[in-house]
Amino acid sequence: MEIIDGDKERKMKSTRNFNFLIFKTYSNNLQKFRGFNIKYSNLLSKDRSYINSSIYVGRHSKLEVLFKLNPEKLKIAVLGGTGNIGEGMVLRLALQNLMTEGVKNEIIIGSRSRESADEAAKAALSELENCGFDTSSITITGNTNLEAARAAEIIILTIRFDHVLPLLDEIGEAIEDKIIVTPVVPMVKEGDLFVYKPPAEGSAALAIQKKVPASTKVVAAFHNISAGKLKDIVKCKAVHHALVCSDDAEAKKLIVELTRHMGCLTPLDGGPLRQANTMESLTPLLINLAKLNGLKDLGINFS
Ligand SMILES: NC(=O)c1ccc[n+]([C@@H]2O[C@H](COP(=O)([O-])OP(=O)(O)OC[C@H]3O[C@@H](n4cnc5c(N)ncnc54)[C@H](OP(=O)(O)O)[C@@H]3O)[C@@H](O)[C@H]2O)c1
C-alpha cells in the first residue's frame, strides 16, 4: 500500500512504467482526481501484467483503475478466430486501439492450422483498411491455438462446444493463471429450430471451469451477441446489452471494460459463473426468433 500526492500521481502517469488504461469514477468527477491524496490498495503481484486497484480520492469519491505494469499491450488470443464470431471479435478488439478509451491490445488469432490463422489475421487487417481505418497501431497475428494461448493473457474461446473441452486438454499448460472467456453456447438443431443442450455441469461455462487448471479464471460473455453485429464495424446499428458472468471479480471487471469499448455493446454484470446457463440459453431463443420473424442479428436490451 502506498500514499502518493497529486503531483506524484501526475509524474507516474508520465512515466512509461505505468500505462493507465481505464479510469472509472463513481463520483463522475475525474477533475477532482488531481490534487487529492490517493491511496492505492491491492498493489501488485509481480507475475501479473495488470491489476485492478481501488483508489480512494479524498473522503468520499472512489476511483477504480485498471492498469498495466509495463508499457506492453494486453495480449488477447482468439482461439478459433478464423470462424464466424471470432472474426467479429478480432475486428472489434482491434478497433479499441484507435479509441482514446479502451484496453489497448495485441491480438493473436488461434487456429488448428497456422496458415489459416495467418490468413485470417491478414484478412482482418485488410477489412479494417478497406473500411477506412488506420491500422498502423493495430497488431493482429496468427498462430496455432496452443501458441496463441501461450502468448496471451486473455484467451477467448470462439469454438463450438463439441470441440472446446478436447481443445482445453491440448492447451492446458498454456492457460494457467490466465483469463479464459467463453461465449460458447451448447445447442442443437431440432427440426428448424435450435434448442439449448447444456452438459451435466449445467452450462458450457461450468464445464469449462471444471476442465481448466484451478488458477485459470473463467469469464462467460458475448453469448447473446451475433457475429453479424460484431462484424458490422462501419454501420454499427443498435447497441445491445452484453452480460458478463464470473466468480473472479477482477477478471470480470477487465472483460466488462473490454466489452464497454467494442462500439456496439453495453456490458452488464451478470453475476457469478453459475448464472451463465441463463445467458447461454437465450442464444437459441434469439436465433429462433430471428428465423420465425424474418429478422437478423437479434440482440437483447434490458430496460
Ligand atoms: N456465430 C455467432 O453468432 C455466435 C454468437 C454467440 C456465441 N457463439 C459461440 O461462439 C462459438 C463459435 O461459433 P462460430 O459460429 O464462430 O463457429 P464456427 O465459425 O463454426 O467455428 C469457429 C472455429 O472453430 C474451429 N474448429 C472447428 N472444428 C474444430 C475442432 N474440431 N477443434 C478445434 N477447433 C475447431 C475452426 O477454426 P480452425 O479451422 O481455424 O481451427 C472454426 O473457424 C460457439 O461456441 C458458439 O456457440 C457464436
Ligand as a Chemical Component Dictionary entry (heavy atoms), coordinates in Angstrom:
data_LIG
# 
_chem_comp.id                   LIG 
_chem_comp.type                 NON-POLYMER 
_chem_comp.pdbx_formal_charge   0 
_chem_comp.three_letter_code    LIG 
# 
loop_
_chem_comp_atom.comp_id 
_chem_comp_atom.atom_id 
_chem_comp_atom.alt_atom_id 
_chem_comp_atom.type_symbol 
_chem_comp_atom.charge 
_chem_comp_atom.model_Cartn_x 
_chem_comp_atom.model_Cartn_y 
_chem_comp_atom.model_Cartn_z 
_chem_comp_atom.pdbx_ordinal 
LIG N1  N1  N 0  -21.786 -17.210 -34.509 1  
LIG C1  C1  C 0  -22.401 -16.469 -33.623 2  
LIG O1  O1  O 0  -23.135 -15.510 -33.972 3  
LIG C2  C2  C 0  -22.242 -16.757 -32.138 4  
LIG C3  C3  C 0  -22.857 -15.907 -31.199 5  
LIG C4  C4  C 0  -22.664 -16.147 -29.846 6  
LIG C5  C5  C 0  -21.895 -17.221 -29.435 7  
LIG N2  N2  N 1  -21.313 -18.037 -30.369 8  
LIG C6  C6  C 0  -20.499 -19.175 -29.913 9  
LIG O2  O2  O 0  -19.174 -18.982 -30.387 10 
LIG C7  C7  C 0  -18.587 -20.244 -30.709 11 
LIG C8  C8  C 0  -18.076 -20.192 -32.136 12 
LIG O3  O3  O 0  -19.165 -20.029 -33.022 13 
LIG P1  P1  P 0  -18.927 -19.775 -34.587 14 
LIG O4  O4  O 0  -20.250 -19.599 -35.190 15 
LIG O5  O5  O -1 -17.918 -18.684 -34.761 16 
LIG O6  O6  O 0  -18.289 -21.188 -35.011 17 
LIG P2  P2  P 0  -17.613 -21.641 -36.378 18 
LIG O7  O7  O 0  -17.443 -20.487 -37.297 19 
LIG O8  O8  O 0  -18.378 -22.818 -36.884 20 
LIG O9  O9  O 0  -16.210 -22.230 -35.881 21 
LIG C9  C9  C 0  -15.232 -21.454 -35.250 22 
LIG C10 C10 C 0  -13.875 -22.127 -35.427 23 
LIG O10 O10 O 0  -13.812 -23.364 -34.712 24 
LIG C11 C11 C 0  -12.673 -24.061 -35.209 25 
LIG N3  N3  N 0  -12.918 -25.519 -35.182 26 
LIG C12 C12 C 0  -13.745 -26.242 -35.964 27 
LIG N4  N4  N 0  -13.655 -27.537 -35.646 28 
LIG C13 C13 C 0  -12.764 -27.646 -34.640 29 
LIG C14 C14 C 0  -12.235 -28.729 -33.880 30 
LIG N5  N5  N 0  -12.614 -29.989 -34.103 31 
LIG N6  N6  N 0  -11.338 -28.455 -32.906 32 
LIG C15 C15 C 0  -10.913 -27.182 -32.677 33 
LIG N7  N7  N 0  -11.372 -26.126 -33.374 34 
LIG C16 C16 C 0  -12.285 -26.347 -34.334 35 
LIG C17 C17 C 0  -12.450 -23.587 -36.659 36 
LIG O11 O11 O 0  -11.162 -22.964 -36.691 37 
LIG P3  P3  P 0  -9.907  -23.640 -37.443 38 
LIG O12 O12 O 0  -10.453 -24.487 -38.571 39 
LIG O13 O13 O 0  -9.157  -22.464 -37.949 40 
LIG O14 O14 O 0  -9.187  -24.426 -36.410 41 
LIG C18 C18 C 0  -13.550 -22.548 -36.843 42 
LIG O15 O15 O 0  -13.135 -21.451 -37.627 43 
LIG C19 C19 C 0  -19.659 -21.301 -30.492 44 
LIG O16 O16 O 0  -19.453 -21.932 -29.266 45 
LIG C20 C20 C 0  -20.965 -20.522 -30.464 46 
LIG O17 O17 O 0  -21.919 -21.113 -29.637 47 
LIG C21 C21 C 0  -21.463 -17.833 -31.713 48 
# 
loop_
_chem_comp_bond.comp_id 
_chem_comp_bond.atom_id_1 
_chem_comp_bond.atom_id_2 
_chem_comp_bond.value_order 
_chem_comp_bond.pdbx_ordinal 
LIG N1  C1  SING 1  
LIG C1  O1  DOUB 2  
LIG C1  C2  SING 3  
LIG C2  C3  SING 4  
LIG C2  C21 DOUB 5  
LIG C3  C4  DOUB 6  
LIG C4  C5  SING 7  
LIG C5  N2  DOUB 8  
LIG N2  C6  SING 9  
LIG N2  C21 SING 10 
LIG C6  O2  SING 11 
LIG C6  C20 SING 12 
LIG O2  C7  SING 13 
LIG C7  C8  SING 14 
LIG C7  C19 SING 15 
LIG C8  O3  SING 16 
LIG O3  P1  SING 17 
LIG P1  O4  DOUB 18 
LIG P1  O5  SING 19 
LIG P1  O6  SING 20 
LIG O6  P2  SING 21 
LIG P2  O7  DOUB 22 
LIG P2  O8  SING 23 
LIG P2  O9  SING 24 
LIG O9  C9  SING 25 
LIG C9  C10 SING 26 
LIG C10 O10 SING 27 
LIG C10 C18 SING 28 
LIG O10 C11 SING 29 
LIG C11 N3  SING 30 
LIG C11 C17 SING 31 
LIG N3  C12 SING 32 
LIG N3  C16 SING 33 
LIG C12 N4  DOUB 34 
LIG N4  C13 SING 35 
LIG C13 C14 SING 36 
LIG C13 C16 DOUB 37 
LIG C14 N5  SING 38 
LIG C14 N6  DOUB 39 
LIG N6  C15 SING 40 
LIG C15 N7  DOUB 41 
LIG N7  C16 SING 42 
LIG C17 O11 SING 43 
LIG C17 C18 SING 44 
LIG O11 P3  SING 45 
LIG P3  O12 DOUB 46 
LIG P3  O13 SING 47 
LIG P3  O14 SING 48 
LIG C18 O15 SING 49 
LIG C19 O16 SING 50 
LIG C19 C20 SING 51 
LIG C20 O17 SING 52 
# 
